[in-house]
Amino acid sequence: MKNSKFVIDKLAKLFEQGLISSKDIAAEIMAILKSKRDEIVFKMKLTSKDEFEVLSKRVENLEKKINQLKTKKTKRAKKS
């Protein structure tokens, strides 16, 4: 309940500020959700802030590599 109220309050502030573009709103919502996710992880004390940042950068790099491998077409050798 508290988290939903937080998100609704943030959305209300966005509309008050005049962010009308759907891209702006989507980007802002993603930023809010990411910050809440980070806040929850820090409260759980799973990792320190530095460790979390390093791990998140590693995950981003791995996601980029996976996307590159998916888009890359592999050549198959012809049978003789």
Stockholm file with secondary structure:
# STOCKHOLM 1.0

chainA/1-80         MKNSKFVIDKLAKLFEQGLISSKDIAAEIMAILKSKRDEIVFKMKLTSKDEFEVLSKRVENLEKKINQLKTKKTKRAKKS
#=GR chainA/1-80 SS CHHHHHHHHHHHHHHHHTCCCHHHHHHHHHHHHHHHHHHHHHHHTSSCHHHHHHHHHHHHHHHHHHHHHHHSCCCCCCCC
#=GC SS_cons        CHHHHHHHHHHHHHHHHTCCCHHHHHHHHHHHHHHHHHHHHHHHTSSCHHHHHHHHHHHHHHHHHHHHHHHSCCCCCCCC
//
